[in-house]
Amino acid sequence: MKYLIVSDLHGSLHHYQQLGELFRYENADKMVILGDFSYHYGISEDCKEELRKLPIKPVAIEGNCDYGSCDIPETDYQGKFHLIKAFSRRIFFTHGDEYNIGNIPTILGEGDILCYGHTHIGALVRKNGIFIANCGSLYLPRHGCKPSYITIDESGISLKWSENKEILEKMPFFQPK
């Protein structure tokens, strides 16, 4: 099983078009979009059409710029967060405006994963035994970061540059001591 996680598309048709390419390249099984589908005004019909072209319905998490606009038939809308069990651990998907590295959900423990976007700055860290994965942003990365996304599979978490799929950071689940 492999998850592709992206965030902060902000209505960019080019980056909606990139979703299918990334999904196929990564040979992913699931896709999660961590919010900010647009800038407050809803998703354009062109962007919805790109979502319809995907081979699966991506899980949609509401971002601070969405206000319900991601509750669309082209996605599996989950609200402000989504908790799943995969790879023998819990994965908490959220946008990042509420839960993030500075406010980790208390439900998470050793070996679990907090996955978010919002800051437009990709990063992988481990804090108190919890894997913290910020997928950055496909559109408008900040502070000199490259446009990025995350994959999660049984081996660990990878932060990748969306332009050439180069691994920027990797965090294996079973780190050497």
N, C-alpha and C positions, 0 to 999 in steps of 0.2 A: 504494500500500500504506500502511495506517495501523495502528499499534499502539496499543492502550489498555493502560496499565500501572497496576495498583493494588497495594496492600499492606496488611497488618495489619487484616484483617477481624475477628479475634479472636472468631469465633462469633456476630457480630451479625446476626441474621436480616434486620433492616431493611437493612443494608448489602449482604448477599448479594442481596436483592431489587433493590437499586439497580444491580447489575452489568448486567443486561439493558437497563435504561433508558439507562445511560451508553454501552453498546456501540451501541445503535441511534442515539442522539443524535449520537455521534461518527462514525457510519457507518464504524466500524472493520472491519478485516479480520482482525485477530488480537488476542487478549487474553492478557496475562501477569499472573499473580498472584504477587507476590514474597514469599509466605510469611506465616506467622502466621495461618493459617486459623482457629485456635482458641486456647484457653488450655490446652494440655497434655492435654485430655480427648477430643480427636477432634471431628469435625464432626457436628453434629446431622443427623438425617434431613431436617428442614425445609431446612437450608442445602444439603444434597446435592440436594434437589429443585430448588432455585433454580439450581444449577449445571447440572442436566439440562435446564432450560428454555432455557438459552443456545443461540443458533444455531450455536455452535462449541464445541469442547472447549478451554478455556483451558489455556495452559501453566502448570504449577504448579511453583514453586520452594519448597523446604523452608525454613521459618523456624526460629528458635531455640525457638519454643513449639510446634512441630509434631511432632517426633520420629516422622516417618514417617506422620503422620495425613493428609497431603495426597496420599499414594499411593492415590488412589481412582479408580474407573473413570470418573468424571465429568470428569476432567482428564487432560492429557498431562503426567504427572509427570516432571520432569527432575532431581530431586535437589537438591543445594545450589547449583548454578549451571548456566547454559545460555548457550552462546556461539553466536551466529548471524552471518551476513553479510547485511546489508540496507543499502540506500542507499549502496552502495560503501564501507562501513565495517563494522567489527566492533562488535557490541553484546553486552556481557557482562551478563547478568541474574543477580542474586543477592539474597539477603535483606538483607544489609548488616551482619550481626553479625561476619563475617570480612573480607570485602572491602568497602571503602567509601572515602571521600575520603582517609582517613589510611592506607589500605593498598590501593593500586590494583594490580590484577593486572598482572604484568610482560608479559603477552601483548598488552596494549593499547598503542597508539601514537598518534601525531598523527592527530586526526580521529575516533578511535574513541569509543565511548560506554560508560561504566559506569553501569548503572541499578540502583538499590536502594531499599529502604525502611528498616525497622527502627527508625529514630529517631523516627518519627511527626512529623517536621519536613520539609516539602517545601522543596526548594531546587534551583536550577540554577546551576552554576559551570563554569568551564573552568580546568583545572589541567594544566600541562605539555602543552598542546595537546589534552588529552583532555576530552571533554564528560562532566561528572559530573551525573547526574540522580537526585535523591532524590524519589520520588513522594509522600512524606509518608504519610498514613494516612487512609483513609475513616472509620475508627472511632478515637476517642480521640486526636485530634491534640494535640500538646504545645506548651507555651510560647506560647500565644495564636495558634497557626497555625490556619488554616481546614482543614476536611476536604478532602483533595486527591487528585488523580491526575495522570498524565502521558499525553500523546499524543506519538508520534513519527511523522513522515511525511517526505517528501522535502525539505520546507522547513526542518525543524528539530524542536526539542523544546519542548513547551508544558506548563507546570504550571498546572492548572486547579482552581478551587474546585468541589467536587462538588455543592454545593447549587444553584448557578445557572450552572455551566459557564463562569464568568468566567475569563479568562486572568489568572493572578496573575504569571507570569513567562514570557518567551519567549526562547529561545536559537536564533537561526537558524544553520544549518550554514555559511553563507558570510557571515561577519561582515565589515563594512567595516573597512578598515585605518585 
